[in-house]
Amino acid sequence: MKHSEETERLFQQVLDETPPSIKQQVEWSYAIADCIDASLNRKVMTQKEFAKLVGTFEAAVSSWVGGGHNFTLSTLAKISTALGEPIISVGARNVV
């Protein structure tokens, strides 16, 4: 078996064994990252400028827009406030 085939098989095995709730968390995390990045682009705001508004470091913002960050509600509230727009919406069937 070629190296890439083995890697693909192992990746698929891990994916198959990942609980649905973890998959959902990752999906939401990346969707939030996309929203933050899109908002920064619309506002023509740098990550450094945004970090100052939120009261954090540029490296933290870079981590957020890179995806995979486990956001707290407190952090999401700070982000939404600094951007002047909601990052998530919560409803019976609508999150993010």
DOLORO-39736 format. One record per atom (N, C-alpha, C, O): residue in three letters; z, y, x. Coordinates in steps of 0.05 Angstrom, whole numbers, padded with zeros to 5 digits, always signed. Layout:
BEGIN
ALAZYX/...
This chain:
BEGIN
MET+00000-00024+00017/MET+00000+00000+00000/MET+00000+00025+00018/MET+00016+00027+00037/LYS-00017+00044+00012/LYS-00019+00068+00027/LYS+00006+00085+00023/LYS+00020+00083+00002/HIS+00011+00102+00043/HIS+00035+00120+00041/HIS+00035+00137+00016/HIS+00055+00139+00002/SER+00012+00149+00009/SER+00011+00166-00015/SER+00015+00151-00041/SER+00027+00161-00060/GLU+00005+00126-00042/GLU+00010+00110-00065/GLU+00039+00103-00068/GLU+00050+00103-00091/GLU+00053+00097-00046/GLU+00081+00091-00047/GLU+00097+00116-00056/GLU+00116+00114-00072/THR+00089+00138-00045/THR+00103+00163-00053/THR+00099+00169-00082/THR+00119+00176-00096/GLU+00075+00165-00092/GLU+00070+00169-00121/GLU+00086+00150-00138/GLU+00097+00158-00159/ARG+00088+00125-00129/ARG+00103+00105-00144/ARG+00133+00113-00145/ARG+00145+00111-00166/LEU+00144+00121-00122/LEU+00172+00129-00121/LEU+00177+00154-00138/LEU+00197+00155-00152/PHE+00159+00173-00137/PHE+00162+00197-00153/PHE+00162+00190-00182/PHE+00179+00200-00197/GLN+00144+00173-00191/GLN+00142+00165-00219/GLN+00167+00150-00227/GLN+00177+00153-00250/GLN+00178+00134-00210/GLN+00203+00119-00216/GLN+00226+00138-00220/GLN+00241+00135-00239/VAL+00228+00158-00203/VAL+00250+00178-00206/VAL+00246+00194-00232/VAL+00265+00198-00247/LEU+00221+00202-00237/LEU+00216+00216-00262/LEU+00222+00200-00287/LEU+00234+00210-00306/ASP+00215+00174-00286/ASP+00221+00157-00309/ASP+00251+00153-00313/ASP+00260+00149-00336/GLU+00267+00154-00291/GLU+00296+00150-00293/GLU+00311+00176-00298/GLU+00336+00175-00302/THR+00298+00199-00298/THR+00311+00224-00303/THR+00317+00227-00333/THR+00299+00224-00349/PRO+00342+00233-00339/PRO+00349+00236-00368/PRO+00334+00259-00381/PRO+00329+00279-00368/PRO+00328+00256-00406/PRO+00313+00277-00420/PRO+00327+00305-00419/PRO+00314+00325-00418/SER+00354+00305-00420/SER+00368+00330-00419/SER+00364+00345-00393/SER+00362+00369-00392/ILE+00361+00330-00371/ILE+00356+00342-00345/ILE+00328+00353-00344/ILE+00323+00374-00334/LYS+00309+00338-00355/LYS+00281+00347-00356/LYS+00280+00373-00372/LYS+00265+00391-00365/GLN+00294+00375-00395/GLN+00294+00399-00411/GLN+00306+00422-00396/GLN+00296+00445-00397/GLN+00328+00417-00382/GLN+00341+00438-00366/GLN+00321+00450-00345/GLN+00320+00474-00342/VAL+00307+00432-00332/VAL+00288+00441-00311/VAL+00266+00457-00324/VAL+00257+00478-00314/GLU+00256+00447-00347/GLU+00234+00462-00361/GLU+00243+00490-00369/GLU+00229+00509-00365/TRP+00267+00492-00380/TRP+00278+00519-00388/TRP+00281+00537-00363/TRP+00275+00560-00364/SER+00292+00525-00342/SER+00296+00541-00318/SER+00270+00553-00307/SER+00270+00576-00300/TYR+00249+00537-00307/TYR+00224+00547-00297/TYR+00211+00567-00317/TYR+00198+00587-00309/ALA+00216+00563-00343/ALA+00206+00583-00363/ALA+00220+00609-00359/ALA+00208+00631-00361/ILE+00246+00609-00355/ILE+00261+00634-00350/ILE+00251+00647-00325/ILE+00248+00672-00324/ALA+00247+00632-00304/ALA+00237+00643-00279/ALA+00210+00657-00283/ALA+00205+00679-00273/ASP+00193+00644-00299/ASP+00167+00657-00305/ASP+00170+00683-00321/ASP+00156+00702-00316/CYS+00189+00683-00339/CYS+00194+00708-00355/CYS+00204+00730-00337/CYS+00195+00753-00340/ILE+00222+00724-00319/ILE+00232+00745-00300/ILE+00210+00755-00283/ILE+00206+00779-00280/ASP+00194+00737-00272/ASP+00172+00745-00254/ASP+00152+00762-00269/ASP+00143+00782-00259/ALA+00145+00754-00293/ALA+00126+00769-00309/ALA+00136+00797-00316/ALA+00121+00817-00315/SER+00162+00799-00322/SER+00174+00825-00328/SER+00174+00843-00304/SER+00167+00867-00306/LEU+00180+00832-00281/LEU+00180+00848-00256/LEU+00152+00858-00250/LEU+00148+00880-00242/ASN+00132+00841-00255/ASN+00104+00849-00250/ASN+00095+00871-00269/ASN+00082+00890-00261/ARG+00103+00868-00295/ARG+00096+00889-00315/ARG+00108+00915-00308/ARG+00096+00937-00311/LYS+00133+00914-00298/LYS+00147+00939-00291/LYS+00141+00949-00263/LYS+00151+00970-00254/VAL+00125+00934-00248/VAL+00118+00940-00221/VAL+00144+00945-00205/VAL+00147+00965-00191/MET+00162+00926-00207/MET+00188+00927-00194/MET+00190+00905-00173/MET+00183+00882-00179/THR+00200+00912-00150/THR+00204+00892-00129/THR+00229+00876-00135/THR+00246+00885-00150/GLN+00231+00853-00122/GLN+00255+00837-00124/GLN+00279+00852-00113/GLN+00301+00849-00123/LYS+00274+00867-00092/LYS+00296+00883-00080/LYS+00307+00904-00099/LYS+00331+00907-00102/GLU+00289+00918-00113/GLU+00297+00938-00132/GLU+00312+00925-00155/GLU+00332+00935-00165/PHE+00301+00903-00165/PHE+00314+00888-00187/PHE+00342+00878-00179/PHE+00361+00880-00195/ALA+00344+00868-00155/ALA+00370+00858-00145/ALA+00391+00880-00146/ALA+00414+00875-00153/LYS+00383+00904-00138/LYS+00401+00926-00138/LYS+00410+00933-00167/LYS+00434+00938-00171/LEU+00392+00932-00186/LEU+00399+00937-00214/LEU+00418+00916-00225/LEU+00437+00923-00240/VAL+00414+00891-00217/VAL+00431+00869-00227/VAL+00457+00868-00212/VAL+00477+00858-00223/GLY+00458+00879-00188/GLY+00482+00878-00172/GLY+00485+00852-00156/GLY+00506+00841-00153/THR+00462+00843-00146/THR+00462+00819-00130/THR+00444+00823-00105/THR+00435+00845-00100/PHE+00439+00801-00091/PHE+00423+00803-00067/PHE+00394+00795-00074/PHE+00388+00780-00093/GLU+00376+00805-00057/GLU+00347+00799-00061/GLU+00343+00769-00059/GLU+00326+00758-00073/ALA+00357+00755-00042/ALA+00355+00726-00039/ALA+00361+00712-00066/ALA+00349+00691-00072/ALA+00380+00722-00081/ALA+00387+00710-00106/ALA+00364+00713-00126/ALA+00357+00694-00140/VAL+00352+00737-00127/VAL+00329+00741-00144/VAL+00306+00723-00136/VAL+00292+00712-00153/SER+00302+00720-00110/SER+00281+00703-00101/SER+00285+00674-00110/SER+00266+00660-00118/SER+00310+00666-00110/SER+00317+00639-00119/SER+00311+00637-00149/SER+00301+00616-00159/TRP+00318+00657-00164/TRP+00314+00657-00193/TRP+00284+00654-00200/TRP+00277+00637-00216/VAL+00267+00670-00187/VAL+00239+00670-00194/VAL+00225+00646-00182/VAL+00202+00640-00189/GLY+00238+00633-00163/GLY+00227+00608-00151/GLY+00229+00584-00170/GLY+00215+00564-00166/GLY+00246+00587-00190/GLY+00249+00565-00209/GLY+00271+00546-00201/GLY+00278+00544-00177/GLY+00281+00531-00220/GLY+00300+00510-00214/GLY+00329+00520-00213/GLY+00347+00504-00208/HIS+00334+00546-00218/HIS+00361+00556-00217/HIS+00376+00549-00242/HIS+00364+00550-00264/ASN+00401+00543-00240/ASN+00418+00536-00263/ASN+00432+00562-00272/ASN+00454+00568-00264/PHE+00418+00577-00290/PHE+00428+00603-00299/PHE+00453+00600-00316/PHE+00455+00582-00333/THR+00472+00619-00313/THR+00494+00621-00331/THR+00487+00641-00352/THR+00469+00657-00349/LEU+00502+00641-00374/LEU+00497+00661-00395/LEU+00503+00689-00385/LEU+00490+00708-00392/SER+00523+00691-00368/SER+00530+00717-00356/SER+00507+00728-00340/SER+00500+00751-00342/THR+00495+00711-00323/THR+00473+00719-00307/THR+00449+00727-00324/THR+00436+00747-00319/LEU+00443+00711-00345/LEU+00421+00717-00363/LEU+00425+00744-00377/LEU+00406+00759-00381/ALA+00450+00750-00384/ALA+00456+00775-00397/ALA+00452+00798-00378/ALA+00441+00819-00385/LYS+00460+00795-00353/LYS+00456+00816-00333/LYS+00426+00821-00328/LYS+00417+00843-00326/ILE+00411+00799-00327/ILE+00382+00801-00322/ILE+00368+00815-00345/ILE+00353+00833-00341/SER+00375+00807-00369/SER+00363+00819-00393/SER+00369+00849-00395/SER+00352+00865-00401/THR+00394+00856-00389/THR+00403+00884-00390/THR+00388+00900-00369/THR+00379+00922-00374/ALA+00386+00890-00345/ALA+00373+00904-00323/ALA+00343+00908-00329/ALA+00331+00929-00322/LEU+00330+00888-00342/LEU+00302+00890-00348/LEU+00297+00906-00374/LEU+00274+00915-00378/GLY+00317+00908-00390/GLY+00314+00923-00415/GLY+00299+00907-00436/GLY+00287+00918-00454/GLU+00299+00880-00433/GLU+00286+00863-00452/GLU+00299+00835-00451/GLU+00309+00827-00430/PRO+00297+00821-00473/PRO+00310+00794-00473/PRO+00294+00774-00456/PRO+00269+00775-00455/ILE+00309+00758-00442/ILE+00297+00736-00426/ILE+00296+00710-00442/ILE+00278+00694-00438/ILE+00315+00707-00459/ILE+00315+00683-00477/ILE+00320+00692-00505/ILE+00331+00714-00510/SER+00313+00675-00524/SER+00320+00679-00552/SER+00331+00652-00561/SER+00321+00631-00554/VAL+00351+00653-00577/VAL+00364+00629-00587/VAL+00362+00628-00617/VAL+00370+00647-00631/GLY+00352+00606-00627/GLY+00349+00602-00655/GLY+00349+00573-00661/GLY+00353+00556-00643/ALA+00346+00566-00686/ALA+00346+00538-00694/ALA+00326+00521-00679/ALA+00331+00498-00673/ARG+00303+00533-00673/ARG+00282+00517-00660/ARG+00270+00532-00636/ARG+00250+00523-00625/ASN+00281+00554-00628/ASN+00268+00571-00608/ASN+00288+00579-00586/ASN+00306+00595-00591/VAL+00285+00567-00563/VAL+00300+00575-00539/VAL+00280+00581-00517/VAL+00263+00564-00512/VAL+00283+00603-00505/VAL+00265+00613-00483/VAL+00239+00622-00494/VAL+00222+00631-00478/
